[in-house]
Amino acid sequence: MRYAILLLFGGMGALLLWLGWVKVQEAEGKLRYWERTTAVVSLRGGSAFALRYEAAGEPRESYGSNQLALVSLTEGQRVEVMYSNPEPGQGEVTHWAHAYRDSILIAGFAAIGLFLGIGGFFAFGGSHTPAPASAETALYQQLAGAEEDEPAPPPRLATLGDPVELREPGGVAVLMVIFGLVLILAGGGFLSSTESWLARLFAWPAGIVAIIAGGFFLYSAHDTRKTVYHADSNGIRMQSPTLTRQVAWTQVAKIVRLRQIQREWSKTLQRSTTRTAGYTWILSARNGEELIRLDENLEPRAELQRLLAYIPGRTGVAVRNDAE
């Protein structure tokens, strides 16, 4: 899980960082080689403005926008502009807030992607990792090739008491929302490209894909937060915007507590080791059909533990520990 998050968000951040560097090089090339002159700013309503200046012996007028610029231009302000000799009518403001605006915006999204990737890597990596008793004990177990001990069977409850209501962790949905919004904004930036037709040929399909993917992440976040597990003495019901499943305790004939194993390379031992990434309870019927899954990261934790302690006694089925 954490490697997927690192690859997804970190890769996105690295790609955006490279695009920001390309935009910086483009801006520096203009500042270095384009001609310069002085222009007068005329606001055109909203965030738009016009630049009036003289270039190649003729009066010129070009247009720009204060939108997303860290420093806005005002009516009647005199500013330095740059233009190329082939197209003297396409003047651009030399102020850093306008010349490097795209680079700053892209760098901000890159920082968000890298932060989510690295933060998610560490946040999801250690949430279910059991701490060893000591460094010497852990090293001995690894050298001896010992795997983690089987988890102790959960205590049994005779009665459930009040009904239990569980949801997926909120942090997962927040990450989906942030990533979805970033994709939609990035897609909008691609679609608003005013570069050559060749650039638009690649930018527009990428923008459409990014917007669709962003919408998918937003919908997935909504679906995740709306998924509810409701359990009482009769059974458990899983309900989401797209699926509803009702399971009676009398249907349960097999319970497996599945340990999710993650392999890692140990630089100290110079070999592959394993760690526990989490646990999932799988309830199945007599014919082997999977009835429902319960991840041990559901919230609230106290209610989840109460339900897990109640299921074996209510169903009369022993919990079997397994690994994948």
C-alpha positions in Angstrom: 0.0 0.0 0.0 2.6 2.5 1.0 4.8 1.8 -2.0 1.7 2.4 -4.3 1.1 5.7 -2.6 4.8 6.7 -2.9 4.8 5.7 -6.6 1.5 7.5 -7.4 1.9 10.8 -5.5 5.7 10.9 -5.6 5.8 10.1 -9.4 3.2 12.9 -10.0 5.2 15.3 -7.9 8.4 14.5 -9.7 6.7 14.9 -13.1 5.3 18.3 -12.1 8.7 19.3 -10.7 10.2 18.6 -14.1 7.4 20.5 -15.9 8.0 23.4 -13.6 11.8 23.3 -14.4 10.9 23.4 -18.1 8.7 26.4 -17.6 11.6 28.2 -15.7 14.0 27.5 -18.6 11.4 28.9 -21.0 10.9 32.1 -19.0 14.6 32.6 -18.5 15.2 32.3 -22.3 12.6 35.0 -22.9 14.1 37.3 -20.3 17.6 36.8 -21.8 17.0 37.1 -25.5 13.7 39.1 -26.1 13.7 42.8 -26.6 12.4 45.1 -23.8 10.4 48.3 -23.6 8.0 50.1 -21.3 4.3 49.7 -21.4 1.2 51.3 -19.7 -1.3 48.9 -18.1 -5.0 49.3 -18.8 -7.4 47.1 -16.9 -10.2 45.4 -18.9 -12.5 44.2 -16.2 -12.1 41.1 -14.0 -8.5 40.0 -14.1 -7.7 40.9 -17.7 -5.5 43.8 -18.7 -4.0 45.4 -21.8 -0.4 46.5 -22.3 0.1 49.5 -24.6 3.7 50.0 -25.8 5.8 50.9 -28.8 7.8 48.2 -30.6 9.5 48.2 -34.1 8.5 51.8 -34.5 4.7 51.1 -34.2 2.2 51.3 -31.3 1.4 47.8 -30.0 -1.1 46.3 -27.7 -1.0 42.9 -26.0 -3.2 41.3 -23.4 -2.6 39.4 -20.1 -4.3 38.4 -16.9 -3.7 39.0 -13.2 -5.3 35.7 -12.4 -3.1 33.5 -10.2 -0.3 36.2 -10.3 1.2 36.8 -6.9 1.5 40.5 -7.7 -1.3 42.1 -9.6 -0.9 45.0 -12.0 -3.0 48.2 -11.5 -4.6 50.8 -13.9 -2.1 53.2 -15.4 0.9 51.4 -14.0 4.1 51.6 -16.1 5.8 48.2 -16.4 8.7 46.7 -18.4 7.6 44.3 -21.1 9.5 41.9 -23.4 8.7 40.9 -26.9 10.2 38.9 -29.7 11.2 40.5 -33.0 9.1 38.1 -35.1 6.0 38.9 -33.1 6.4 42.3 -31.4 2.7 42.4 -30.7 2.9 39.5 -28.2 4.5 41.4 -25.3 4.8 39.9 -21.8 5.5 41.5 -18.4 9.0 40.9 -17.2 8.0 41.1 -13.5 8.8 37.7 -11.8 5.3 37.3 -10.5 4.1 37.1 -14.2 7.1 35.7 -15.9 7.4 32.7 -13.5 3.7 32.4 -12.7 3.3 29.0 -14.4 6.5 27.7 -12.8 5.4 28.7 -9.3 2.0 27.2 -9.7 3.4 23.9 -11.0 6.0 23.8 -8.3 3.2 24.2 -5.7 1.4 21.1 -7.0 4.7 19.2 -7.2 5.3 20.0 -3.5 1.9 18.7 -2.6 2.5 15.5 -4.6 5.8 14.9 -3.0 4.5 15.6 0.5 1.6 13.2 0.0 3.8 10.5 -1.4 6.5 10.7 1.2 4.0 11.3 4.1 1.7 8.5 3.0 4.7 6.2 2.7 5.6 6.7 6.3 2.1 7.0 7.6 0.8 3.7 6.1 4.1 1.9 6.6 4.2 1.8 10.3 0.5 1.8 11.3 0.3 -2.0 11.7 3.9 -2.9 12.3 4.4 -4.7 15.7 7.3 -3.3 17.6 10.0 -5.9 18.6 10.9 -6.5 22.2 14.5 -5.4 21.6 16.9 -4.9 18.7 18.8 -8.1 19.7 15.6 -10.2 19.7 14.5 -8.9 16.3 17.9 -9.5 14.8 18.0 -13.0 16.2 14.6 -13.8 14.7 15.6 -12.5 11.3 18.9 -14.4 11.3 17.1 -17.6 12.4 14.6 -17.1 9.6 11.7 -16.9 12.1 8.4 -15.4 11.0 6.1 -13.3 13.1 4.2 -15.3 15.8 0.6 -16.1 15.0 -1.7 -13.4 16.5 -3.4 -14.4 19.7 -7.1 -15.4 19.3 -9.4 -12.5 20.2 -11.4 -12.7 23.4 -15.0 -13.8 22.9 -18.1 -11.9 23.9 -21.4 -13.6 24.7 -23.5 -10.6 23.7 -22.9 -7.7 21.4 -24.9 -5.2 23.3 -25.6 -2.0 21.3 -25.5 -2.3 17.5 -22.1 -1.5 15.9 -21.6 1.0 13.1 -18.3 1.2 11.3 -16.8 3.3 8.5 -13.6 3.4 6.5 -10.8 5.6 7.9 -11.3 9.3 7.1 -7.7 9.9 6.1 -8.0 7.6 3.0 -10.9 9.7 1.7 -9.1 12.9 2.4 -6.1 11.7 0.3 -8.5 10.7 -2.5 -10.1 14.2 -2.5 -6.8 16.0 -2.5 -5.4 13.9 -5.3 -8.7 14.2 -7.3 -8.7 18.0 -7.0 -5.0 18.1 -8.0 -5.7 16.0 -11.1 -8.7 18.2 -12.1 -6.7 21.4 -11.7 -3.8 19.9 -13.7 -6.2 18.8 -16.4 -7.7 22.3 -16.6 -4.2 23.7 -17.0 -3.5 21.3 -19.9 -6.8 22.2 -21.6 -6.1 26.0 -21.3 -2.8 25.6 -23.1 -2.2 28.3 -25.7 1.0 26.9 -27.1 1.4 25.6 -30.6 -0.9 23.1 -32.2 1.6 20.3 -31.5 1.7 21.1 -27.8 -2.1 21.1 -27.7 -2.2 17.8 -29.5 -0.6 16.2 -26.5 -1.9 18.6 -23.8 -5.6 18.3 -24.5 -5.9 14.5 -24.4 -3.7 14.5 -21.2 -6.0 17.1 -19.7 -9.2 15.1 -20.5 -7.6 12.0 -19.0 -6.5 13.9 -15.9 -10.0 15.4 -15.3 -11.7 12.0 -15.7 -9.2 10.4 -13.3 -9.7 13.3 -10.8 -13.5 12.8 -11.0 -13.0 9.0 -10.4 -10.9 9.8 -7.3 -13.6 12.2 -6.0 -16.3 9.7 -6.6 -14.2 6.9 -4.9 -13.7 9.2 -1.9 -17.5 9.8 -1.7 -18.1 6.1 -2.0 -15.5 5.3 0.7 -17.0 7.7 3.3 -20.5 6.6 2.5 -19.8 2.9 3.0 -21.2 1.8 6.4 -21.0 -1.5 8.2 -24.0 -2.0 10.6 -23.9 -5.1 12.8 -26.3 -6.3 15.5 -27.2 -9.7 17.0 -28.9 -10.9 13.8 -26.0 -10.2 11.3 -24.1 -7.5 9.5 -25.0 -5.2 6.6 -22.6 -3.4 4.3 -24.1 -0.5 2.5 -22.5 1.9 0.0 -23.9 4.2 -2.7 -23.4 1.4 -5.3 -23.8 -1.9 -3.2 -25.8 -3.3 -0.3 -25.0 -6.7 1.2 -26.8 -8.3 4.1 -25.2 -11.3 5.9 -26.9 -13.3 8.7 -24.6 -14.8 11.4 -26.2 -18.2 10.6 -24.7 -18.1 7.1 -21.1 -17.9 8.3 -19.4 -21.2 8.2 -15.7 -20.1 8.0 -13.7 -17.2 9.4 -10.2 -16.4 8.3 -8.1 -13.7 9.8 -5.8 -13.0 6.8 -2.4 -11.4 7.5 -1.2 -9.2 4.7 2.5 -9.8 4.3 4.8 -7.2 2.8 8.3 -8.2 1.8 11.2 -5.8 2.3 14.9 -5.9 1.6 17.1 -5.6 4.7 20.3 -3.8 4.0 21.8 -5.0 7.3 21.1 -8.7 6.6 21.4 -8.4 2.8 18.3 -10.5 2.3 14.5 -10.2 2.0 12.5 -10.0 5.2 8.7 -9.8 5.9 6.5 -7.6 7.9 2.8 -7.4 8.7 1.0 -4.7 6.7 -2.4 -5.4 8.2 -5.2 -7.9 8.9 -8.5 -8.6 7.2 -11.3 -10.8 8.5 -13.0 -12.9 5.7 -16.4 -14.4 6.5 -17.4 -17.2 4.1 -20.4 -19.5 3.6 -20.4 -23.4 3.6 -20.0 -23.5 -0.2 -16.9 -21.3 0.0 -18.6 -18.1 -1.1 -17.1 -15.0 0.4 -19.8 -13.2 2.3 -18.0 -10.1 3.6 -14.6 -8.6 4.5 -13.7 -6.6 7.5 -10.4 -4.7 7.5 -8.9 -4.0 10.9 -8.5 -0.4 10.1 -12.3 0.4 10.3 -13.4 3.1 12.6 -14.1 3.6 15.5 -11.5 1.1 16.7 -13.3 0.3 20.0 -16.5 -0.7 18.2 -14.6 -2.8 15.7 -12.8 -4.7 18.5 -16.1 -5.3 20.2 -17.6 -6.7 17.0 -14.6 -8.9 16.3 -14.7 -10.4 19.8 -18.4 -11.1 19.3 -18.4 -12.8 15.9 -16.7 -16.2 16.9 -19.0 -16.8 19.8 -22.1 -15.8 17.9 -21.4 -17.9 14.8 -19.7 -20.8 16.7 -16.9 -20.8 14.2 -13.2 -20.8 15.2 -11.0 -18.1 13.7 -8.3 -19.5 11.4 -5.2 -17.5 10.9 -3.8 -17.4 7.4 -1.4 -15.2 5.4 -1.1 -14.0 1.8 
